[in-house]
């Protein structure tokens, strides 16, 4: 099929490359010429394992191209809208301006019967009026939220654990307003769904489950999923504070919880908390929607998770001060990790960066490093002091802070690290170091929720 992808940021570039891999002819469109130039050369503008290879194969096969010219989408049958919906300045709500601009630019180039597929994360109530506008030009809308994990997005696109179709029909309980704006061939958009089934035919044949629901339900799925994960992270970090007060070890508690089949293993890692471009934004968006829709208990629950997450930064700064056994001002702190998570170069809402900035604001000389995120960190936070390697960061440090759980930091040799500094104080903000090995090498290890 001939497909367009509107918006070639993190989501769009991965989706475009993956659709070409599935055999479709794909044109990716973005307004940023520098980004388009990089993608057209087979290089992702951010770090994502496997993406450069996928881009290179699509470009070499001739199935994939990138452009700044929206007019090149005119002959596509399916258009994926993958633009960003960041948190609006001064608000918890999502900024939909890029989505509005993309729709305005796309509509003049839609042929009758074209299918537009929304993949951006949006608040409830976004899709239905957009579908009405598309219906005016004979086009149709399915809302198909993405569920990508940074660092695993290629796998998550080509082997999704679920595929959601938000359709226009009035499903029970939906916020349907009485306007029939739905798909090709009548109520329910079943013919439109058949078209999207063709796009995802290989994924469906491989067993990825497909769920059909209303626009409103599909809009809620992504933000609800990320908010639930945020709740899990904040829950175990709240228990971490209790463990500190009681002299317990939160990592022992978490290990026991993970063995309960009703609870499961993931997102119960105590430590510095969550960040990135999705969990904080989607949590804040759902808080704003709860307020708008007059759901005060939902707002209270989600707000508590956000407050717990913000408090983790102060907790790690406090542990760093304890490790220094004196004022932060005038000390040298090596910060290992700047990305919000390993296997990513993304520093948006990075707890690691925010802690490094808090220490610098308190007067510390910070030397921060990361295996992949130095370029993006330098661009977004130029005032911080950066080091190219772990050795450069640690050399002469009074305390070492492990802030992102990169495998490279888990596997550090404590004896070798000790050769770079006379200090033997390490704050393991993610709880990933082998405490016995580091202690045996003469280090004092401080970890949130764990006795020293």
ChimeraX attribute file (.defattr): number of C-alpha atoms within 10 A of each C-alpha:
attribute: neighborCount
match mode: 1-to-1
recipient: residues
	/A:1	15
	/A:2	18
	/A:3	24
	/A:4	30
	/A:5	29
	/A:6	28
	/A:7	25
	/A:8	27
	/A:9	20
	/A:10	21
	/A:11	22
	/A:12	24
	/A:13	25
	/A:14	24
	/A:15	24
	/A:16	31
	/A:17	31
	/A:18	23
	/A:19	23
	/A:20	25
	/A:21	20
	/A:22	16
	/A:23	16
	/A:24	19
	/A:25	20
	/A:26	29
	/A:27	23
	/A:28	29
	/A:29	28
	/A:30	23
	/A:31	15
	/A:32	13
	/A:33	13
	/A:34	12
	/A:35	21
	/A:36	24
	/A:37	16
	/A:38	13
	/A:39	24
	/A:40	18
	/A:41	15
	/A:42	21
	/A:43	18
	/A:44	25
	/A:45	19
	/A:46	18
	/A:47	19
	/A:48	20
	/A:49	17
	/A:50	15
	/A:51	23
	/A:52	19
	/A:53	14
	/A:54	21
	/A:55	25
	/A:56	18
	/A:57	17
	/A:58	24
	/A:59	21
	/A:60	12
	/A:61	12
	/A:62	12
	/A:63	20
	/A:64	27
	/A:65	23
	/A:66	25
	/A:67	21
	/A:68	18
	/A:69	11
	/A:70	19
	/A:71	14
	/A:72	15
	/A:73	24
	/A:74	18
	/A:75	14
	/A:76	20
	/A:77	19
	/A:78	26
	/A:79	24
	/A:80	24
	/A:81	25
	/A:82	29
	/A:83	26
	/A:84	23
	/A:85	21
	/A:86	20
	/A:87	19
	/A:88	14
	/A:89	9
	/A:90	6
	/A:91	11
	/A:92	19
	/A:93	22
	/A:94	22
	/A:95	18
	/A:96	20
	/A:97	14
	/A:98	15
	/A:99	22
	/A:100	13
	/A:101	11
	/A:102	19
	/A:103	17
	/A:104	12
	/A:105	14
	/A:106	19
	/A:107	17
	/A:108	12
	/A:109	17
	/A:110	23
	/A:111	16
	/A:112	13
	/A:113	17
	/A:114	23
	/A:115	26
	/A:116	27
	/A:117	22
	/A:118	25
	/A:119	22
	/A:120	23
	/A:121	29
	/A:122	27
	/A:123	22
	/A:124	20
	/A:125	15
	/A:126	16
	/A:127	22
	/A:128	25
	/A:129	13
	/A:130	17
	/A:131	24
	/A:132	19
	/A:133	17
	/A:134	23
	/A:135	19
	/A:136	11
	/A:137	16
	/A:138	17
	/A:139	25
	/A:140	27
	/A:141	33
	/A:142	29
	/A:143	31
	/A:144	27
	/A:145	23
	/A:146	22
	/A:147	23
	/A:148	17
	/A:149	13
	/A:150	23
	/A:151	19
	/A:152	15
	/A:153	23
	/A:154	21
	/A:155	15
	/A:156	17
	/A:157	21
	/A:158	19
	/A:159	16
	/A:160	20
	/A:161	13
	/A:162	15
	/A:163	20
	/A:164	22
	/A:165	25
	/A:166	27
	/A:167	31
	/A:168	29
	/A:169	22
	/A:170	20
	/A:171	15
	/A:172	9
	/A:173	9
	/A:174	13
	/A:175	15
	/A:176	17
	/A:177	9
	/A:178	8
	/A:179	13
	/A:180	17
	/A:181	25
	/A:182	25
	/A:183	25
	/A:184	22
	/A:185	11
	/A:186	14
	/A:187	15
	/A:188	22
	/A:189	22
	/A:190	18
	/A:191	14
	/A:192	25
	/A:193	20
	/A:194	13
	/A:195	18
	/A:196	18
	/A:197	16
	/A:198	12
	/A:199	19
	/A:200	18
	/A:201	14
	/A:202	15
	/A:203	21
	/A:204	17
	/A:205	10
	/A:206	12
	/A:207	12
	/A:208	17
	/A:209	13
	/A:210	15
	/A:211	12
	/A:212	18
	/A:213	20
	/A:214	25
	/A:215	28
	/A:216	24
	/A:217	21
	/A:218	24
	/A:219	27
	/A:220	19
	/A:221	19
	/A:222	23
	/A:223	26
	/A:224	16
	/A:225	15
	/A:226	19
	/A:227	25
	/A:228	17
	/A:229	18
	/A:230	24
	/A:231	24
	/A:232	19
	/A:233	23
	/A:234	30
	/A:235	19
	/A:236	23
	/A:237	26
	/A:238	19
	/A:239	19
	/A:240	24
	/A:241	20
	/A:242	15
	/A:243	19
	/A:244	17
	/A:245	11
	/A:246	11
	/A:247	13
	/A:248	17
	/A:249	19
	/A:250	27
	/A:251	22
	/A:252	11
	/A:253	17
	/A:254	17
	/A:255	13
	/A:256	11
	/A:257	16
	/A:258	16
	/A:259	11
	/A:260	10
	/A:261	8
	/A:262	8
	/A:263	11
	/A:264	11
	/A:265	15
	/A:266	10
	/A:267	18
	/A:268	23
	/A:269	22
	/A:270	28
	/A:271	29
	/A:272	31
	/A:273	25
	/A:274	23
	/A:275	22
	/A:276	18
	/A:277	19
	/A:278	24
	/A:279	23
	/A:280	23
	/A:281	24
	/A:282	28
	/A:283	27
	/A:284	23
	/A:285	27
	/A:286	27
	/A:287	24
	/A:288	19
	/A:289	20
	/A:290	17
	/A:291	15
	/A:292	11
	/A:293	11
	/A:294	11
	/A:295	12
	/A:296	12
	/A:297	11
	/A:298	14
	/A:299	20
	/A:300	14
	/A:301	12
	/A:302	20
	/A:303	18
	/A:304	14
	/A:305	21
	/A:306	22
	/A:307	11
	/A:308	18
	/A:309	25
	/A:310	18
	/A:311	15
	/A:312	23
	/A:313	22
	/A:314	16
	/A:315	18
	/A:316	25
	/A:317	20
	/A:318	15
	/A:319	20
	/A:320	27
	/A:321	18
	/A:322	15
	/A:323	22
	/A:324	18
	/A:325	9
	/A:326	11
	/A:327	13
	/A:328	23
	/A:329	14
	/A:330	13
	/A:331	20
	/A:332	23
	/A:333	27
	/A:334	29
	/A:335	29
	/A:336	28
	/A:337	30
	/A:338	34
	/A:339	31
	/A:340	27
	/A:341	22
	/A:342	20
	/A:343	19
	/A:344	22
	/A:345	24
	/A:346	27
	/A:347	26
	/A:348	19
	/A:349	18
	/A:350	25
	/A:351	26
	/A:352	29
	/A:353	24
	/A:354	18
	/A:355	22
	/A:356	29
	/A:357	18
	/A:358	16
	/A:359	25
	/A:360	22
	/A:361	14
	/A:362	15
	/A:363	15
	/A:364	19
	/A:365	21
	/A:366	24
	/A:367	25
	/A:368	28
	/A:369	25
	/A:370	26
	/A:371	20
	/A:372	20
	/A:373	22
	/A:374	21
	/A:375	15
	/A:376	19
	/A:377	24
	/A:378	14
	/A:379	10
	/A:380	12
	/A:381	14
	/A:382	11
	/A:383	11
	/A:384	17
	/A:385	16
	/A:386	20
	/A:387	18
	/A:388	13
	/A:389	14
	/A:390	22
	/A:391	16
	/A:392	16
	/A:393	24
	/A:394	29
	/A:395	20
	/A:396	17
	/A:397	23
	/A:398	22
	/A:399	24
	/A:400	26
	/A:401	29
	/A:402	25
	/A:403	32
	/A:404	28
	/A:405	23
	/A:406	22
	/A:407	12
	/A:408	13
	/A:409	18
	/A:410	16
	/A:411	11
	/A:412	14
	/A:413	13
	/A:414	19
	/A:415	14
	/A:416	11
	/A:417	19
	/A:418	18
	/A:419	13
	/A:420	16
	/A:421	17
	/A:422	14
	/A:423	21
	/A:424	20
	/A:425	24
	/A:426	24
	/A:427	25
	/A:428	27
	/A:429	29
	/A:430	21
	/A:431	25
	/A:432	20
	/A:433	21
	/A:434	15
	/A:435	18
	/A:436	10
	/A:437	13
	/A:438	21
	/A:439	14
	/A:440	11
	/A:441	16
	/A:442	14
	/A:443	18
	/A:444	17
	/A:445	24
	/A:446	22
	/A:447	29
	/A:448	27
	/A:449	28
	/A:450	19
	/A:451	15
	/A:452	12
